[in-house]
């Protein structure tokens, strides 16, 4: 089971694999550029080659990219929607250049325009980007959200609603964030609650659509809609909840990455904790 974390690309994206291995990561997540800026310098062929070589050198078996937090593919503001779509297409291009298969993103917020209109705009945005991308090299992973404010994607039903409107459903998958799911009302803390959650995911989306997992404990209680990550074992999910996940054979090949508050200062410790929860067969 590949376990890893979100690592910085400070100093160049090609430095990420070495950082990840130093933290004992098997897999990793990165931003392909500054996540709080719209524009970024294009990735050079040299940067991409060094990045890909670094993955092999440091034995990072899987990588996922998270898109910019500025992007809102559900925005009712025409200018922001256009800007978001252009930026998202650029994220896809950068992922392809780096040889990364999975691009993870928050579906978007309807900003008062209504759930159904927001879902429609997200699907239209993904169809727009995919048609211009013209390749199957990058798979788009909708991340389940906590559902704060008007943010969409906080239920399997909403995620399925988006995917059902895609021109090519095979080009999309799901990223399951433990904190977000718990805050949205999916109880992954107990074995019974966890199994029910996976059954619901399978019913609405198909478990084969689950491509990646974000491992984050939750500062918020079950159903609180609070998107606040906590260190593994120190939040409301607790170690038992993460034991459910890391011992689920259905997920054993998926990249599982930390996005917890202390970042690279604590990732090695948290990965050790997660590995200690894996039951030996």
Secondary structure, DSSP 8 states (H G I E B T S, - for coil): --EEEE---TT-GGGHHHHHHHTT-SEEEE-SS-TT-S------HHHHHHHHHHHHHTT--EEEEE--TT--TT-S-HHHHHHHHHHHHHHHHHHHHHT--EEEEE-EE-TTS-HHHHHHHHHHHHHHHHHHH--SSSEEEEE-----TTEE--SHHHHHHHHTT-S-GGGEEEEEEHHHHHHHT---SSHHHHHHHHHHHHHHT-GGGEEEEEE-EESS-TT-----EE-TTSSSSHHHHHHHHHT-GGGTTSEEEE--TTGGGTHHHHHHHHHHTS---
